[in-house]
Amino acid sequence: MTKATELREMSDEQIRLVWKDAAESLFRLRIQSQTEKLAAPSEMRKQRKLIARCQTVLGERSREAGASGEGTSADADSASKVSTN
């Protein structure tokens, strides 16, 4: 399980990959829960929390970049794409 402190040490691209993997895993778990009984139902909750952690860390970084004036419109566009998914 990836903790928030571990996520903060990763680059934005690495966090996005973790987020994407967690989202895909959650999707598979949701499909599996509809078709059969899950072996570990708590896994869905873990994946949701991991997705939320990724979004939180990326959001913090985008706000920090915006507050310091270092952010560009490209950074804002990429941050908005992540938050809408």
Long-range contacts (C-beta under 8 A, 24 or more apart in sequence): 1-46, 1-50, 2-50, 2-53, 3-53, 4-53, 4-56, 4-57, 7-53, 7-54, 7-57, 8-57, 12-58, 12-61, 15-54, 15-57, 15-58, 16-54, 16-58, 16-82, 18-50, 18-54, 19-50, 19-51, 19-54, 19-55, 19-58, 19-82, 22-47, 22-50, 22-51, 22-54, 23-47, 23-51, 23-85, 26-51, 55-82, 55-83, 58-82, 58-83, 59-83
